[in-house]
Amino acid sequence: MGTIQAFLDHMNWLQLLMLVMGAAASLFCLTFHELSHGLVAYRLGDPTAKVNGRLTLNPLAHVDLVGLFLMLAVRVGWAKPVPVDMRNFKHPKRDMAITALAGPVSNFVLAFLAMGVCSLIYHVFPQGTAAAYAILFFCYMAVLSVGLGLFNLIPIPPLDGSKVLFSLLPDRAYLTILRYERFMIVAVVLLAWSGAFGGPLGAAMEGVTRLLCRATAFPFEIAQYYFF
């Protein structure tokens, strides 16, 4: 009993709370991203995501443990890709590009909404511990969502940006890239873990976050204090 009490006394509860909040924010960002892919594909004529139970906000349907770990460790990551069958689209390459773009766009929308909630709490509600933690959580969600959106715009297979860029290629080259893109995920993991995306991505995240703070009247100094 004494050993357990000693362990609890020395535990960094704030750090544990930050980890839990980071995991919750990451799961929501990733889930929202993948759900947006599935919904847009469904609206464009492909029911594959719906048939596979991916049109849901349940994070368990979307989570990829490696991608979630990287979101927490280096603030870039991914979820389990939503299955898409291009044969169901009327315009396969164009509709695939729109479906791919839906993920990053949804993250920027989510980031704007989360920063708007931060601004509302900051300007309207009494400042205290509860307000500070709420602002921290939604700021974290906003910045992670911005990072996820920007990261997925990088035109490296299998990231979403590659499907947008490669839709401009001839059909044969496009289909060849799609066939082998799943093998590129190893290179993406290694690049993310090595910090290769850190400098440019960090600068882009800061720039977008500044714009969001300006648009929502939330002090960038607070967001900067928490995250940069």
N, C-alpha and C positions, 0 to 999 in steps of 0.2 A: 504493500500500500504506500509506503514511504517513497519507494522508487517511482511509482506512478505520479505521486504528488510532485516530486522533484522534477520529473519530466515536464509536467504541465506548467510548473513555475518558470521553467527556462524556455518554454516554447514561445516563439515570436508570433503572437496571435495576429498582429497587423500584417505580417508577411503572409500568413496563411489566408487571411481575409482577402488580400490583394490577389493571391493565386486563385482563389475561388471566384472572385469577381472577374478576373481575366479569363478564366475558363468559360464562365457563363457568357461573357461578352463575345468571346471567340466563337462559341457554339452558335450563338444567335446570328452573328455575321455570316458564318459559313452556311448555315441553314437557309437564311434569307437569299443568299447568293444562288445556291443550287435550286431552291424553289422557284426563283425567277427564271432560271434556264428552263425548267420543266413547264412552267405556265406558258411561257412564250412559245415553246415548241408545240405545246398542246393547241394554242390558238392558231398556229400555222399549219395544223393538220396532223401532227404526230402524237399519238396517244401513248407512246412507249413509256414515258415517265409515269403517267397515271396508272397504267397497267401494272407497273412495278412498284406501286405504292410510294412514289417519290414526290407527289404533289401534297406535301404535308409539312407542317412546321415542327414536327417531332424530330429533334436533332439526331436521335438514334438511327433514323433512316438515312442520314446523310454523312455522319461523322466518319472521318478517316483518322486513325490515331496518329500516324506520322505527320499528316498535315496539321492536326490540332496541336501536337507537340511543338512544331515549328512556329505556329502562330504565337504560342506562349513564350517560346525561347527567342525567336528573332523577328517576330511580328509579321511574318509572311507565311502563308500556308494554303491549304486547300481542303476540300471535302471530297467525299466519294462522288465521282462524276455522274451526273444524271444521264441515263441511257437515252440516246437519240437515234432514230432510224431515218436517215436522210431520204430514203425512198418514199416516205410519206409526205414529203414536201412538194409543193407544186414547182418551186424554183429551188432545187437542192442547195446549191452553193450560197445563194443569196440568203435563203431562209436559215441556213446553218450559221452564217455570219451574224444575222440578227439575233438568233438564239444565243450564240456565244457572247455577243455584246450585252445582252440583257443582264448577265451576272455582274460585271463591273458597274454598269449604270445603276443597278439596284443598290449596290454598296455605296455609291455616292449619294443616292437619295436617302438611304438609311443614315449615313453620316450627317447629312443636313438635318434630318429630323432629330437625331440624338443630340446634336449641338444646339438645336432649337430648344430642346427640353432643358439642357444645361443653362441656357440663357434665361428661360422662364424661372427656373429654380433660383438662379442668382439674383434676378431683378425683383421677383415677386414674393418669394417665401422668406421667412426669417432665417438668418444665417446661424447655423449651429452644426453640431456633429452630424446629425442626420442629413442635413442639406449638403454638407461637405462630401459625405460618402456617396450621396446620390449624384452629385456633380462629377465626382471621380469616376463612378461607374459609367455614366453616359458619355463623358469625355473619352474614357478608354474605348468604349464601343465606337465612337465617332472616328477616333484615330485608327483603330484596328480596321474599321470598315474602309476608310480611305486607303490604307496600306494594301488591303486585300484587293480593292478595285484596281489600284495602280499596278500591283504585282501581276494581276491576271491580264492586263493589257500588254505586257511584254510579249513580243511576237516569237516566242520559243515554244514549240510543241511540248506538251499538250495544253499550254495555257491558252486562254480565250483569244488573246491578241493574235495568235498564229492563225486561228480559224477565220478571223476578219481579214488579215493581210493576205493569206493564201487563197482566199476566195477569188482573188484577181488572177490567179494562175490558170493555165489551161487545165482541162478536166483530168487528163492523164497524170500530170504532175501533182495535182491536188489530191487525187485519190491515193497516189503512192505515199504521199506524206501522211495522210490519215491512217494508212495501213500500218505505218511504223511508228506513229507518234507515241504510243504507249511506252516504247522503250526509252524515250527521251526523259521520262519522269525521273530516272536515276540521276541524270545530269542536272536536272532542275533542283533536286534535293541537295546534291553536293554543292551547287553554286549558292543556294540559299544558306546552307549551313556554313559555308566558307566566308560568308559576308560579302560576296561579290556584288550583290544587289544593294548593299547597305548604303553606300555613299549617294548614288543617284536617286535611289528610292527614298532615302531619308530626306533629301532636299525637296523632292517632289511632294512628299507627305507634308512637310512643313509648309510649303507654298499653298497647297490645297487647304490645309487646316487654317491658315491665315485668312484665306478667302471665305471659308465657312464661318469663322469667327466674325469677320466683318459683316457678312450677310445676316447673321443672327444676333448681332450686337453683344456677343460674348467676348470678354477680354482674352486676347491671345496669350497674354502674360500668364494667365492661370493654366491654360492648356499647355503652354511651354513649360511651366513649372512642373506639371505632372508627368510630361512625356518626353521632352527633348533634352 
